[in-house]
Amino acid sequence: MRPLFTKASGGGEDFTLVRCTRCGLEFVSPRPSVDEIGQYYSESYFMKRTDRGYDNYFSEATHREIERVIELNLRDLGFFEYEQSLAGERRALDIGCAAGYFLSYLKKRGWETTGVDISEACVEFARGAGIAAYEDDYLEITFARPFDLITLWASIEHLHYPDRFLEKARDEMKDGGRLYISTCRCGGLNFMRLYGKGWRFYNFPEHLYFFSRRAMQKILEKNGFRIIQYTTYGSGFGSPGSLPRKMADIMAKRLRMGDMMLVAAEKA
């Protein structure tokens, strides 16, 4: 293990980023406990985030932008072909569902949807939109019927025990089911190298883990999954909506230099 740098949280607390020299996994130290982490996810976390180009997660403008990105991600992961292959009931679980935008999208397409999140504000918002959402720790609840699709959209980096989440997700997935993950990507040829500790996803301590492709493959294989689709996107270069950002995002996607990764996996 190698310490990389120390950075203060929004509240002024210092956290150190550490890298595993074998697999490239980066993680925050010290790590707040499961009981402590909830304080970082008050409603203000979703109302004042500007690092990703929005300052109100619950606004209609943000909803539209997230849905646009969702459709792009689903296309890259082969979702629409997978969806067409399913006969009868289609069930999806979104772990870290936030305001439920992805589940609302699926519900319009005829899916039975369920979400889990630790944010009270997000769960209330999702329920108001007709989504079956639970304010709970995914590891503490069970579901009677298995799922065709389980997703972790920008969630796995927040989890204290990603191994346990993946093991449980595999157990609750139908044979032939799919797991979709999006998360910030460290290592490799990557736009993140332009920014050092100022990288847009080094949000301490909300983001606990930062995966390289190798680290992601290792944790999935360890928990019984096989990667069937992988790509990257996103640059963080320039201001949101600007021409430099658009050009850099095109380069990031085509050359797999993105600082976000998309992974589709199935049971091995």
C-alpha positions as a Markdown table, in Angstrom:
| # | Residue | x | y | z |
|---|---|---|---|---|
| 1 | Met | 0.0 | 0.0 | 0.0 |
| 2 | Arg | 1.3 | 3.5 | -0.9 |
| 3 | Pro | -0.1 | 6.8 | 0.5 |
| 4 | Leu | -0.7 | 9.3 | -2.4 |
| 5 | Phe | -1.8 | 12.5 | -0.8 |
| 6 | Thr | -4.0 | 14.1 | 1.9 |
| 7 | Lys | -7.0 | 16.2 | 1.1 |
| 8 | Ala | -9.6 | 18.0 | 3.2 |
| 9 | Ser | -13.3 | 17.2 | 3.0 |
| 10 | Gly | -16.0 | 19.9 | 2.6 |
| 11 | Gly | -16.1 | 20.0 | 6.4 |
| 12 | Gly | -12.3 | 20.5 | 6.8 |
| 13 | Glu | -11.4 | 16.9 | 7.9 |
| 14 | Asp | -8.2 | 15.5 | 6.4 |
| 15 | Phe | -8.3 | 12.2 | 4.6 |
| 16 | Thr | -5.5 | 10.3 | 2.9 |
| 17 | Leu | -5.7 | 8.5 | -0.4 |
| 18 | Val | -3.9 | 5.2 | -0.5 |
| 19 | Arg | -3.2 | 2.9 | -3.5 |
| 20 | Cys | -2.8 | -0.8 | -3.6 |
| 21 | Thr | 0.5 | -1.4 | -5.5 |
| 22 | Arg | -0.7 | -4.8 | -6.7 |
| 23 | Cys | -4.1 | -4.0 | -8.3 |
| 24 | Gly | -4.3 | -0.2 | -8.4 |
| 25 | Leu | -7.3 | 0.1 | -6.2 |
| 26 | Glu | -7.3 | 3.5 | -4.4 |
| 27 | Phe | -9.2 | 4.1 | -1.1 |
| 28 | Val | -9.7 | 6.8 | 1.5 |
| 29 | Ser | -8.1 | 6.5 | 5.0 |
| 30 | Pro | -9.4 | 6.8 | 7.6 |
| 31 | Arg | -12.7 | 5.5 | 6.5 |
| 32 | Pro | -15.8 | 6.9 | 8.3 |
| 33 | Ser | -17.9 | 4.1 | 9.9 |
| 34 | Val | -21.2 | 2.9 | 8.4 |
| 35 | Asp | -22.9 | 4.9 | 11.2 |
| 36 | Glu | -20.9 | 8.0 | 10.6 |
| 37 | Ile | -21.1 | 8.2 | 6.8 |
| 38 | Gly | -24.8 | 9.1 | 6.8 |
| 39 | Gln | -24.0 | 12.7 | 7.9 |
| 40 | Tyr | -22.3 | 13.4 | 4.6 |
| 41 | Tyr | -25.5 | 12.6 | 2.7 |
| 42 | Ser | -27.9 | 15.2 | 4.0 |
| 43 | Glu | -30.2 | 16.9 | 1.5 |
| 44 | Ser | -27.5 | 19.6 | 1.0 |
| 45 | Tyr | -25.3 | 17.0 | -0.7 |
| 46 | Phe | -27.8 | 16.8 | -3.5 |
| 47 | Met | -28.6 | 20.5 | -3.7 |
| 48 | Lys | -25.1 | 22.0 | -3.8 |
| 49 | Arg | -23.0 | 19.6 | -5.9 |
| 50 | Thr | -21.5 | 21.5 | -8.7 |
| 51 | Asp | -18.5 | 19.3 | -9.6 |
| 52 | Arg | -20.6 | 17.4 | -12.1 |
| 53 | Gly | -22.3 | 20.4 | -13.7 |
| 54 | Tyr | -25.5 | 20.7 | -11.6 |
| 55 | Asp | -26.5 | 22.3 | -8.3 |
| 56 | Asn | -29.9 | 20.8 | -7.7 |
| 57 | Tyr | -30.2 | 17.0 | -8.2 |
| 58 | Phe | -34.0 | 17.2 | -7.8 |
| 59 | Ser | -34.6 | 19.7 | -10.6 |
| 60 | Glu | -36.3 | 18.7 | -13.9 |
| 61 | Ala | -33.2 | 19.9 | -15.8 |
| 62 | Thr | -31.0 | 17.5 | -13.9 |
| 63 | His | -33.6 | 14.7 | -14.4 |
| 64 | Arg | -33.5 | 15.3 | -18.2 |
| 65 | Glu | -29.7 | 15.3 | -18.3 |
| 66 | Ile | -29.4 | 12.2 | -16.2 |
| 67 | Glu | -31.9 | 10.4 | -18.4 |
| 68 | Arg | -29.9 | 11.5 | -21.5 |
| 69 | Val | -26.7 | 10.0 | -20.0 |
| 70 | Ile | -28.6 | 6.8 | -18.9 |
| 71 | Glu | -29.7 | 6.2 | -22.5 |
| 72 | Leu | -26.1 | 6.6 | -23.8 |
| 73 | Asn | -24.8 | 4.2 | -21.1 |
| 74 | Leu | -27.5 | 1.6 | -21.7 |
| 75 | Arg | -26.7 | 1.7 | -25.5 |
| 76 | Asp | -23.0 | 1.1 | -24.7 |
| 77 | Leu | -23.8 | -1.8 | -22.4 |
| 78 | Gly | -26.0 | -3.6 | -24.9 |
| 79 | Phe | -29.1 | -3.1 | -22.7 |
| 80 | Phe | -31.7 | -2.8 | -25.5 |
| 81 | Glu | -30.7 | -6.0 | -27.1 |
| 82 | Tyr | -30.7 | -7.7 | -23.7 |
| 83 | Glu | -34.1 | -6.2 | -22.9 |
| 84 | Gln | -35.5 | -7.7 | -26.1 |
| 85 | Ser | -34.2 | -11.1 | -25.2 |
| 86 | Leu | -36.3 | -11.2 | -22.0 |
| 87 | Ala | -39.7 | -12.9 | -22.1 |
| 88 | Gly | -42.5 | -12.1 | -19.6 |
| 89 | Glu | -41.8 | -10.3 | -16.3 |
| 90 | Arg | -38.7 | -8.1 | -16.2 |
| 91 | Arg | -37.4 | -7.1 | -12.7 |
| 92 | Ala | -34.7 | -4.5 | -11.9 |
| 93 | Leu | -33.0 | -3.4 | -8.7 |
| 94 | Asp | -31.0 | -0.2 | -8.5 |
| 95 | Ile | -28.6 | -0.1 | -5.5 |
| 96 | Gly | -28.0 | 3.6 | -4.7 |
| 97 | Cys | -31.1 | 4.6 | -6.6 |
| 98 | Ala | -30.9 | 8.3 | -5.5 |
| 99 | Ala | -34.0 | 10.1 | -6.8 |
| 100 | Gly | -35.1 | 7.1 | -8.8 |
| 101 | Tyr | -34.6 | 8.6 | -12.3 |
| 102 | Phe | -33.2 | 5.3 | -13.8 |
| 103 | Leu | -36.0 | 3.3 | -12.3 |
| 104 | Ser | -38.6 | 5.7 | -13.6 |
| 105 | Tyr | -37.1 | 5.3 | -17.0 |
| 106 | Leu | -37.4 | 1.5 | -16.8 |
| 107 | Lys | -40.9 | 1.6 | -15.4 |
| 108 | Lys | -42.0 | 3.5 | -18.5 |
| 109 | Arg | -40.6 | 0.6 | -20.5 |
| 110 | Gly | -42.7 | -2.0 | -18.5 |
| 111 | Trp | -40.2 | -3.1 | -15.9 |
| 112 | Glu | -41.0 | -3.9 | -12.3 |
| 113 | Thr | -38.6 | -1.7 | -10.4 |
| 114 | Thr | -37.1 | -1.5 | -6.9 |
| 115 | Gly | -34.6 | 0.9 | -5.5 |
| 116 | Val | -32.5 | 1.1 | -2.3 |
| 117 | Asp | -30.7 | 4.2 | -1.0 |
| 118 | Ile | -29.5 | 5.5 | 2.4 |
| 119 | Ser | -30.6 | 9.1 | 1.6 |
| 120 | Glu | -33.9 | 10.0 | 3.2 |
| 121 | Ala | -34.4 | 12.9 | 0.9 |
| 122 | Cys | -33.8 | 10.8 | -2.2 |
| 123 | Val | -36.0 | 7.9 | -1.2 |
| 124 | Glu | -38.9 | 10.3 | -0.4 |
| 125 | Phe | -38.5 | 11.9 | -3.8 |
| 126 | Ala | -38.4 | 8.5 | -5.6 |
| 127 | Arg | -41.5 | 7.3 | -3.7 |
| 128 | Gly | -43.3 | 10.5 | -4.7 |
| 129 | Ala | -42.7 | 9.5 | -8.3 |
| 130 | Gly | -44.2 | 6.1 | -7.7 |
| 131 | Ile | -41.0 | 4.1 | -7.3 |
| 132 | Ala | -40.8 | 1.3 | -4.7 |
| 133 | Ala | -37.8 | 2.6 | -2.9 |
| 134 | Tyr | -36.3 | 1.6 | 0.5 |
| 135 | Glu | -34.3 | 3.8 | 2.8 |
| 136 | Asp | -32.0 | 1.1 | 4.0 |
| 137 | Asp | -28.6 | -0.7 | 3.8 |
| 138 | Tyr | -28.9 | -3.2 | 0.9 |
| 139 | Leu | -27.0 | -5.7 | 3.0 |
| 140 | Glu | -29.7 | -5.6 | 5.6 |
| 141 | Ile | -32.7 | -6.3 | 3.4 |
| 142 | Thr | -33.8 | -9.3 | 1.3 |
| 143 | Phe | -36.1 | -9.8 | -1.7 |
| 144 | Ala | -38.3 | -12.7 | -2.3 |
| 145 | Arg | -37.8 | -12.9 | -6.1 |
| 146 | Pro | -34.7 | -12.6 | -8.2 |
| 147 | Phe | -33.9 | -9.8 | -10.6 |
| 148 | Asp | -33.1 | -9.7 | -14.3 |
| 149 | Leu | -31.0 | -6.6 | -13.9 |
| 150 | Ile | -29.1 | -5.1 | -10.9 |
| 151 | Thr | -27.4 | -1.8 | -11.3 |
| 152 | Leu | -24.9 | 0.3 | -9.4 |
| 153 | Trp | -24.9 | 3.6 | -11.1 |
| 154 | Ala | -22.1 | 5.8 | -9.6 |
| 155 | Ser | -22.6 | 3.8 | -6.3 |
| 156 | Ile | -19.9 | 1.2 | -5.8 |
| 157 | Glu | -17.3 | 3.9 | -4.9 |
| 158 | His | -19.5 | 4.9 | -2.0 |
| 159 | Leu | -19.8 | 1.4 | -0.4 |
| 160 | His | -18.0 | 0.3 | 2.7 |
| 161 | Tyr | -18.1 | -3.3 | 1.6 |
| 162 | Pro | -18.3 | -3.6 | -2.2 |
| 163 | Asp | -17.3 | -7.3 | -2.0 |
| 164 | Arg | -20.4 | -8.1 | 0.1 |
| 165 | Phe | -22.7 | -6.1 | -2.1 |
| 166 | Leu | -21.5 | -7.9 | -5.2 |
| 167 | Glu | -21.8 | -11.3 | -3.5 |
| 168 | Lys | -25.4 | -10.5 | -2.4 |
| 169 | Ala | -26.3 | -9.1 | -5.8 |
| 170 | Arg | -25.1 | -12.3 | -7.5 |
| 171 | Asp | -27.3 | -14.4 | -5.2 |
| 172 | Glu | -30.3 | -12.2 | -5.9 |
| 173 | Met | -29.9 | -12.3 | -9.7 |
| 174 | Lys | -31.6 | -14.7 | -12.1 |
| 175 | Asp | -29.5 | -17.0 | -14.1 |
| 176 | Gly | -28.6 | -15.1 | -17.2 |
| 177 | Gly | -29.2 | -11.8 | -15.4 |
| 178 | Arg | -27.0 | -8.7 | -15.9 |
| 179 | Leu | -25.1 | -6.5 | -13.5 |
| 180 | Tyr | -24.4 | -2.9 | -14.7 |
| 181 | Ile | -21.8 | -0.7 | -12.9 |
| 182 | Ser | -20.7 | 2.8 | -13.6 |
| 183 | Thr | -18.0 | 4.4 | -11.5 |
| 184 | Cys | -15.2 | 6.9 | -11.7 |
| 185 | Arg | -12.0 | 5.3 | -13.1 |
| 186 | Cys | -8.4 | 5.7 | -11.9 |
| 187 | Gly | -5.3 | 4.4 | -13.6 |
| 188 | Gly | -4.4 | 3.8 | -17.3 |
| 189 | Leu | -4.6 | 6.4 | -20.1 |
| 190 | Asn | -7.0 | 8.7 | -18.4 |
| 191 | Phe | -8.0 | 12.4 | -18.3 |
| 192 | Met | -7.8 | 12.3 | -14.5 |
| 193 | Arg | -4.0 | 12.6 | -14.9 |
| 194 | Leu | -4.5 | 16.3 | -15.8 |
| 195 | Tyr | -5.9 | 17.2 | -12.4 |
| 196 | Gly | -3.9 | 15.4 | -9.6 |
| 197 | Lys | -5.7 | 15.7 | -6.3 |
| 198 | Gly | -8.0 | 18.3 | -7.9 |
| 199 | Trp | -9.7 | 15.6 | -10.0 |
| 200 | Arg | -13.5 | 16.0 | -10.0 |
| 201 | Phe | -14.2 | 12.6 | -8.4 |
| 202 | Tyr | -11.8 | 12.9 | -5.5 |
| 203 | Asn | -14.7 | 13.8 | -3.2 |
| 204 | Phe | -13.6 | 12.7 | 0.3 |
| 205 | Pro | -15.0 | 10.9 | 2.2 |
| 206 | Glu | -18.2 | 10.3 | 0.2 |
| 207 | His | -16.2 | 8.4 | -2.4 |
| 208 | Leu | -14.4 | 5.7 | -0.5 |
| 209 | Tyr | -12.9 | 3.6 | -3.3 |
| 210 | Phe | -11.5 | 4.4 | -6.8 |
| 211 | Phe | -11.2 | 1.4 | -9.2 |
| 212 | Ser | -8.9 | 0.9 | -12.0 |
| 213 | Arg | -10.1 | -1.5 | -14.8 |
| 214 | Arg | -7.8 | -4.2 | -13.3 |
| 215 | Ala | -9.2 | -3.7 | -9.8 |
| 216 | Met | -12.8 | -3.8 | -11.1 |
| 217 | Gln | -12.1 | -7.1 | -13.0 |
| 218 | Lys | -10.5 | -8.6 | -9.9 |
| 219 | Ile | -13.4 | -7.8 | -7.5 |
| 220 | Leu | -16.0 | -9.0 | -10.0 |
| 221 | Glu | -14.2 | -12.3 | -10.7 |
| 222 | Lys | -13.7 | -12.8 | -7.0 |
| 223 | Asn | -17.5 | -12.6 | -6.5 |
| 224 | Gly | -18.6 | -14.8 | -9.4 |
| 225 | Phe | -19.0 | -12.4 | -12.3 |
| 226 | Arg | -17.6 | -12.2 | -15.8 |
| 227 | Ile | -17.2 | -8.9 | -17.6 |
| 228 | Ile | -19.0 | -9.0 | -21.0 |
| 229 | Gln | -18.8 | -5.3 | -21.9 |
| 230 | Tyr | -16.5 | -2.5 | -20.9 |
| 231 | Thr | -16.0 | 1.1 | -22.0 |
| 232 | Thr | -15.1 | 4.5 | -20.7 |
| 233 | Tyr | -16.4 | 8.0 | -21.1 |
| 234 | Gly | -16.1 | 11.5 | -19.7 |
| 235 | Ser | -13.2 | 14.0 | -19.5 |
| 236 | Gly | -14.1 | 16.7 | -17.0 |
| 237 | Phe | -12.1 | 19.1 | -19.3 |
| 238 | Gly | -13.4 | 22.6 | -19.7 |
| 239 | Ser | -16.8 | 23.8 | -18.5 |
| 240 | Pro | -20.0 | 21.8 | -18.9 |
| 241 | Gly | -21.6 | 22.3 | -22.3 |
| 242 | Ser | -18.6 | 24.1 | -23.7 |
| 243 | Leu | -17.0 | 23.1 | -27.0 |
| 244 | Pro | -13.7 | 22.1 | -25.3 |
| 245 | Arg | -15.7 | 19.8 | -23.0 |
| 246 | Lys | -17.6 | 18.3 | -26.0 |
| 247 | Met | -14.4 | 17.7 | -28.0 |
| 248 | Ala | -12.6 | 16.2 | -25.0 |
| 249 | Asp | -15.5 | 13.9 | -24.2 |
| 250 | Ile | -15.5 | 12.6 | -27.8 |
| 251 | Met | -11.8 | 11.9 | -27.5 |
| 252 | Ala | -12.3 | 10.2 | -24.1 |
| 253 | Lys | -14.9 | 7.9 | -25.5 |
| 254 | Arg | -13.2 | 6.9 | -28.7 |
| 255 | Leu | -9.7 | 6.4 | -27.2 |
| 256 | Arg | -11.0 | 4.9 | -23.9 |
| 257 | Met | -9.4 | 7.7 | -22.0 |
| 258 | Gly | -12.6 | 8.5 | -19.9 |
| 259 | Asp | -12.5 | 9.1 | -16.2 |
| 260 | Met | -15.7 | 7.1 | -15.9 |
| 261 | Met | -16.1 | 3.4 | -16.6 |
| 262 | Leu | -19.1 | 1.3 | -17.7 |
| 263 | Val | -19.1 | -2.4 | -17.0 |
| 264 | Ala | -21.7 | -5.1 | -17.9 |
| 265 | Ala | -21.2 | -8.4 | -16.2 |
| 266 | Glu | -23.0 | -11.7 | -15.9 |
| 267 | Lys | -22.7 | -14.7 | -13.6 |
| 268 | Ala | -19.6 | -16.7 | -14.3 |
